[in-house]
Amino acid sequence: MTLTRYGIREWGFSLIIALAVLVICYFVCRAGYHVTAVVFGAVAVLFFFGIAAFFRNPSRTIPDGVNVLVSPADGVVKDIGIVEDFNFPPFNGRAMRVGIFLSVFNVHVNRAPAELKVESKFYREGRYLDARDAGCIKENEAMTIAGLANAGGKEFPLAVRQISGAIARRIVCPVEPGRLLAKGEIYGMIKFGSRTELYLPADDHFEIKVRIGDKVYGGETVIAEVK
């Protein structure tokens, strides 16, 4: 278990705060206020471990199957449906969308569902509705990467969208067009509660392997299969 580099500012700053509080608690304890020192010291330690837990980056076993696509995020499958007009080059047309809700307790790094050559990247300014609200899909801040994926001997358009939530206020996506991502490779994260969406061509070449309500794990859970 490691901490993601995308959270260096947050977990590093929280560590400094926690250490400063512990130093103060030491002198408070020496002054005779033992209970107060213990209480504030415990709160400082819990604060740091809480922040660190959010930015955890557990190792994952990427499935070997060449025809399987993996989940781009940890969380719960919130919805599965068709989007009639999804135009993010090279994607142009009907798409199958799998929406995943991430609570503050989930791992928040995002992973590539398949080998993906990124061709386009789109940022959308927006609101910060709760990620469980249906309106967040169209109204919230979002970042979409799209490109050509390879799986099962086929090349096809694929897109992944990161969507902010009521608590999540920062999307991290350093990937630029031209980048080749390996299946399961970490490419970014959303900080503090959010939604991640996977878009695939809506045709008979793909079989969705999850259902609404399923728990999924980024880079590990098989989310779709190329027939």
C-alpha positions as CSV (number, residue, x, y, z in Angstrom):
1,M,0.0,0.0,0.0
2,T,1.4,3.4,-1.0
3,L,0.1,6.9,-1.2
4,T,-0.6,8.5,-4.6
5,R,1.7,11.3,-5.7
6,Y,-1.4,13.2,-6.7
7,G,-2.0,13.9,-3.0
8,I,1.5,15.0,-2.0
9,R,0.2,18.5,-1.1
10,E,-2.7,17.3,0.9
11,W,-1.2,14.4,2.9
12,G,2.1,16.2,3.2
13,F,0.5,19.3,4.7
14,S,-1.7,17.2,7.0
15,L,1.5,15.4,8.2
16,I,3.1,18.8,9.1
17,I,0.0,19.9,10.9
18,A,-0.2,16.6,12.9
19,L,3.4,16.8,13.9
20,A,3.1,20.4,15.0
21,V,0.0,19.5,17.1
22,L,1.9,16.6,18.7
23,V,4.8,18.8,19.6
24,I,2.4,21.3,21.3
25,C,0.7,18.3,23.0
26,Y,4.1,17.3,24.4
27,F,4.6,20.6,26.2
28,V,0.9,20.7,27.3
29,C,1.4,17.2,28.8
30,R,4.6,18.4,30.6
31,A,2.6,21.3,32.0
32,G,0.3,18.8,33.7
33,Y,-2.7,18.7,31.3
34,H,-2.4,15.1,30.5
35,V,-6.0,14.4,29.3
36,T,-6.0,17.4,27.1
37,A,-2.7,16.5,25.5
38,V,-3.9,12.9,24.8
39,V,-7.2,14.0,23.3
40,F,-5.7,16.6,20.9
41,G,-2.8,14.3,20.1
42,A,-5.2,11.5,19.2
43,V,-7.3,13.8,17.0
44,A,-4.1,15.0,15.2
45,V,-3.1,11.4,14.5
46,L,-6.6,10.4,13.3
47,F,-6.7,13.5,11.1
48,F,-3.5,12.5,9.3
49,F,-4.4,8.9,8.8
50,G,-7.8,9.9,7.5
51,I,-6.3,12.1,4.8
52,A,-3.6,9.5,4.0
53,A,-6.3,6.8,3.7
54,F,-8.1,8.9,1.1
55,F,-5.0,9.2,-1.0
56,R,-4.0,5.5,-0.7
57,N,-2.9,3.7,-3.8
58,P,-3.2,-0.1,-3.2
59,S,-1.6,-2.5,-5.6
60,R,-4.0,-4.2,-8.1
61,T,-3.8,-7.4,-10.1
62,I,-4.6,-6.5,-13.7
63,P,-6.6,-9.3,-15.5
64,D,-4.5,-11.1,-18.2
65,G,-7.3,-11.6,-20.6
66,V,-6.7,-9.7,-23.8
67,N,-10.4,-9.3,-24.5
68,V,-11.4,-7.8,-21.1
69,L,-11.8,-4.2,-20.0
70,V,-11.3,-3.3,-16.4
71,S,-13.0,-0.7,-14.2
72,P,-11.6,2.8,-14.4
73,A,-12.4,3.4,-10.7
74,D,-13.3,2.0,-7.4
75,G,-16.9,2.4,-6.3
76,V,-20.5,1.2,-7.0
77,V,-22.0,0.9,-10.5
78,K,-24.7,3.6,-10.4
79,D,-26.2,3.4,-13.9
80,I,-25.8,1.6,-17.3
81,G,-27.3,3.1,-20.4
82,I,-27.1,4.4,-23.9
83,V,-26.0,7.9,-24.9
84,E,-27.3,8.7,-28.3
85,D,-25.0,11.4,-29.4
86,F,-21.5,11.1,-27.8
87,N,-19.1,13.2,-29.8
88,F,-15.5,13.2,-28.4
89,P,-13.1,12.4,-31.2
90,P,-12.5,9.7,-32.2
91,F,-15.8,8.8,-30.6
92,N,-18.8,9.9,-32.7
93,G,-22.2,8.3,-32.3
94,R,-24.1,6.1,-29.9
95,A,-22.2,5.0,-26.8
96,M,-22.8,2.6,-23.9
97,R,-22.2,4.5,-20.6
98,V,-21.3,2.8,-17.3
99,G,-21.4,5.3,-14.4
100,I,-19.5,4.6,-11.2
101,F,-20.1,6.5,-7.9
102,L,-17.1,7.0,-5.6
103,S,-17.7,7.8,-2.0
104,V,-15.1,9.5,0.2
105,F,-14.1,6.0,1.5
106,N,-13.2,4.6,-1.9
107,V,-9.8,4.7,-3.6
108,H,-9.9,7.7,-5.9
109,V,-7.2,7.1,-8.5
110,N,-8.4,6.5,-12.0
111,R,-7.1,3.8,-14.3
112,A,-7.2,3.1,-18.0
113,P,-9.8,0.4,-18.8
114,A,-7.8,-0.9,-21.7
115,E,-4.7,-0.1,-23.8
116,L,-5.6,3.4,-24.9
117,K,-4.0,5.9,-27.3
118,V,-5.3,9.2,-26.1
119,E,-6.4,11.4,-29.0
120,S,-8.5,14.1,-27.3
121,K,-9.0,15.7,-23.9
122,F,-12.0,18.0,-22.9
123,Y,-12.5,20.0,-19.8
124,R,-16.0,21.2,-18.8
125,E,-16.6,23.9,-16.2
126,G,-19.7,23.2,-14.2
127,R,-21.5,22.9,-10.9
128,Y,-20.7,20.7,-7.9
129,L,-23.9,18.7,-7.4
130,D,-23.8,15.5,-5.3
131,A,-22.3,12.8,-7.5
132,R,-25.4,10.7,-6.8
133,D,-27.6,13.3,-8.3
134,A,-28.7,12.5,-11.9
135,G,-28.1,16.2,-12.8
136,C,-24.4,15.9,-12.1
137,I,-23.9,14.0,-15.4
138,K,-24.6,17.0,-17.5
139,E,-24.0,19.9,-15.1
140,N,-21.0,19.2,-13.0
141,E,-17.3,20.0,-13.7
142,A,-15.8,17.2,-15.8
143,M,-12.8,16.0,-17.6
144,T,-13.0,13.6,-20.5
145,I,-10.2,11.7,-22.3
146,A,-11.0,9.8,-25.5
147,G,-9.0,7.7,-27.9
148,L,-8.6,4.4,-29.7
149,A,-8.4,1.3,-27.5
150,N,-7.1,-2.1,-28.3
151,A,-8.6,-5.3,-26.8
152,G,-9.5,-8.7,-28.1
153,G,-7.7,-8.0,-31.4
154,K,-10.0,-5.0,-32.1
155,E,-9.4,-1.3,-32.2
156,F,-12.3,0.8,-31.1
157,P,-13.1,4.3,-29.6
158,L,-13.2,4.5,-25.8
159,A,-13.6,7.4,-23.4
160,V,-13.4,7.9,-19.7
161,R,-14.9,10.9,-17.9
162,Q,-14.1,12.2,-14.4
163,I,-16.9,14.2,-12.8
164,S,-16.6,16.3,-9.6
165,G,-19.1,15.9,-6.8
166,A,-20.4,18.0,-3.9
167,I,-17.2,17.4,-1.9
168,A,-14.8,16.7,-4.8
169,R,-13.5,20.0,-6.1
170,R,-10.4,19.1,-8.0
171,I,-9.9,16.8,-11.0
172,V,-6.4,15.6,-11.6
173,C,-5.7,14.5,-15.2
174,P,-2.1,15.2,-16.4
175,V,-2.5,13.0,-19.5
176,E,-2.4,14.8,-22.8
177,P,-3.3,13.7,-26.4
178,G,-0.6,11.3,-27.8
179,R,-0.1,9.4,-24.6
180,L,-0.3,5.6,-24.8
181,L,-1.9,4.2,-21.6
182,A,-1.5,0.5,-20.6
183,K,-4.5,-1.4,-19.4
184,G,-4.9,-0.7,-15.7
185,E,-2.4,2.2,-15.7
186,I,-3.1,5.1,-13.3
187,Y,-3.7,8.3,-15.2
188,G,-5.3,10.7,-12.6
189,M,-7.7,11.0,-9.7
190,I,-10.6,13.0,-8.4
191,K,-10.2,14.4,-4.9
192,F,-13.0,13.7,-2.3
193,G,-16.1,12.0,-3.6
194,S,-17.0,11.8,-7.3
195,R,-18.2,9.9,-10.3
196,T,-16.3,8.2,-13.1
197,E,-17.9,7.1,-16.4
198,L,-16.8,4.6,-19.0
199,Y,-18.0,5.0,-22.6
200,L,-17.9,2.2,-25.2
201,P,-19.4,1.7,-28.6
202,A,-23.0,0.7,-28.3
203,D,-22.9,-2.4,-30.5
204,D,-22.9,-6.2,-30.2
205,H,-19.1,-6.5,-30.0
206,F,-19.2,-5.6,-26.3
207,E,-20.7,-7.3,-23.4
208,I,-21.1,-5.4,-20.1
209,K,-20.1,-7.7,-17.2
210,V,-21.4,-5.7,-14.3
211,R,-24.8,-4.7,-13.1
212,I,-26.2,-1.7,-11.3
213,G,-25.3,-1.9,-7.6
214,D,-22.1,-4.0,-8.1
215,K,-19.0,-3.0,-6.3
216,V,-16.0,-2.5,-8.6
217,Y,-12.3,-2.0,-8.1
218,G,-10.2,0.1,-10.5
219,G,-7.8,-1.9,-12.7
220,E,-9.1,-5.2,-11.3
221,T,-12.8,-5.7,-11.8
222,V,-13.7,-6.9,-15.4
223,I,-16.3,-4.3,-16.5
224,A,-16.8,-5.4,-20.1
225,E,-15.7,-8.0,-22.6
226,V,-14.9,-7.8,-26.3
227,K,-16.8,-10.6,-28.0
